[in-house]
């Protein structure tokens, strides 16, 4: 997702790159350990209207990852910290994100399906992990 078009790209790369906006609108992060997810700038919440945190970025905390909000030993959200840095709407949205397995890696998933896979045809399933 962070790739650039570059100088004088091949037609194929230009075509793939043009789909980037469609993909950006249709993916979200599935929480694992939270180390790969940018707290402020990546879609990871479970709200339909906006998957991103809406609280303005706090100076000095620009590089926070979602795992910075997790009480790791107890495998739960650090409610005290959440209330200190996020507005109430975002705190409520974070608390709706389930913590299934904080020992697993975060994963990009297709937000428009229940299992996170993008289905091209019935017999072809594309998983974000393959990318």
Wavefront OBJ file of the C-alpha trace (Angstrom):
o trace
v 0.000 0.000 0.000
v 2.971 2.301 0.427
v 4.324 1.772 -3.095
v 4.719 4.731 -5.441
v 4.134 4.945 -9.171
v 7.726 5.885 -9.946
v 9.223 7.436 -13.066
v 8.110 6.064 -16.449
v 6.320 2.932 -15.117
v 5.273 -0.002 -17.272
v 1.629 -0.119 -18.330
v 1.036 -3.162 -16.106
v 2.359 -1.417 -12.988
v 0.366 1.714 -13.829
v -2.783 -0.441 -14.071
v -2.127 -2.203 -10.772
v -1.284 1.095 -9.091
v -4.548 2.665 -10.274
v -6.505 0.080 -8.263
v -4.830 1.269 -5.045
v -7.679 3.686 -4.209
v -10.308 0.945 -4.537
v -8.314 -1.344 -2.268
v -7.731 1.451 0.274
v -11.481 1.912 0.598
v -12.168 -1.794 1.040
v -9.597 -3.158 3.502
v -9.114 -2.934 7.219
v -6.686 -4.414 9.714
v -7.595 -7.441 11.791
v -6.020 -7.054 15.216
v -3.407 -9.553 16.300
v -0.598 -8.137 18.440
v -1.147 -4.580 17.153
v 2.504 -3.943 16.266
v 1.861 -3.416 12.529
v -1.090 -1.045 12.831
v -0.570 2.727 12.901
v -2.985 3.993 15.551
v -3.829 7.244 13.782
v -3.586 6.563 10.046
v -4.752 3.044 9.265
v -8.255 1.510 9.199
v -8.614 -0.902 12.100
v -11.781 0.003 13.996
v -15.042 -1.898 13.492
v -17.351 1.028 12.669
v -19.103 1.084 9.296
v -18.934 4.851 8.820
v -15.217 5.338 9.550
v -12.647 2.673 10.328
v -9.995 5.187 11.414
v -9.468 6.939 14.733
v -10.958 10.450 14.464
v -9.245 11.995 17.497
v -6.664 14.545 16.288
v -3.068 13.288 16.417
v -1.320 14.386 19.616
v 2.116 15.992 19.268
v 4.781 13.563 20.379
v 2.492 10.544 19.938
v 2.474 10.469 16.118
v 4.215 7.095 15.927
v 1.943 5.129 18.258
v 0.944 1.647 17.190
v -2.256 -0.034 18.317
v -0.262 -2.342 20.599
v 0.709 0.714 22.660
v -2.925 0.770 23.840
v -2.928 -2.865 24.963
v -2.257 -4.041 28.501
v -0.153 -6.966 27.241
v 0.108 -9.068 30.454
v -3.667 -9.013 30.907
v -4.557 -9.160 27.167
v -7.033 -6.298 27.394
v -7.278 -2.643 26.407
v -5.477 -0.137 28.659
v -8.591 1.838 29.518
v -6.713 4.521 31.477
v -4.461 5.265 28.486
v -7.359 5.129 26.013
v -9.211 7.770 28.004
v -6.107 9.976 28.166
v -5.380 10.150 24.443
v -8.641 9.437 22.576
v -12.016 11.148 22.589
v -14.997 9.246 23.998
v -16.334 8.212 20.572
v -12.998 6.604 19.659
v -12.639 4.958 23.081
v -16.029 3.315 22.596
v -15.043 2.178 19.081
v -11.740 0.709 20.319
v -13.516 -1.235 23.047
v -15.613 -2.949 20.330
v -12.477 -4.376 18.683
v -12.060 -7.930 19.978
v -8.703 -9.147 21.188
v -8.676 -12.704 19.918
v -5.004 -13.646 20.027
v -2.431 -10.971 20.864
v 0.382 -13.425 20.080
v -0.578 -13.550 16.383
v 0.373 -11.065 13.676
v -1.974 -8.344 12.471
v -3.552 -9.042 9.082
v -5.095 -6.991 6.303
v -8.602 -8.243 5.560
v -11.329 -7.422 3.059
v -13.866 -5.511 5.115
v -16.873 -6.381 2.942
v -16.928 -10.087 3.783
v -17.475 -11.928 7.031
v -14.257 -13.971 6.773
v -11.978 -11.193 5.471
v -11.318 -12.813 2.087
v -11.922 -11.177 -1.266
v -13.794 -13.574 -3.548
v -13.270 -13.239 -7.288
v -15.226 -16.351 -8.220
v -16.758 -19.071 -6.169
v -13.689 -21.298 -6.462
v -11.007 -18.572 -6.259
v -10.380 -16.888 -2.928
v -7.723 -14.216 -2.509
v -6.376 -13.812 0.990
v -4.480 -10.693 2.072
v -1.852 -12.928 3.711
v -0.784 -14.073 0.221
v 0.206 -10.512 -0.683
l 1 2 3 4 5 6 7 8 9 10 11 12 13 14 15 16 17 18 19 20 21 22 23 24 25 26 27 28 29 30 31 32 33 34 35 36 37 38 39 40 41 42 43 44 45 46 47 48 49 50 51 52 53 54 55 56 57 58 59 60 61 62 63 64 65 66 67 68 69 70 71 72 73 74 75 76 77 78 79 80 81 82 83 84 85 86 87 88 89 90 91 92 93 94 95 96 97 98 99 100 101 102 103 104 105 106 107 108 109 110 111 112 113 114 115 116 117 118 119 120 121 122 123 124 125 126 127 128 129 130 131
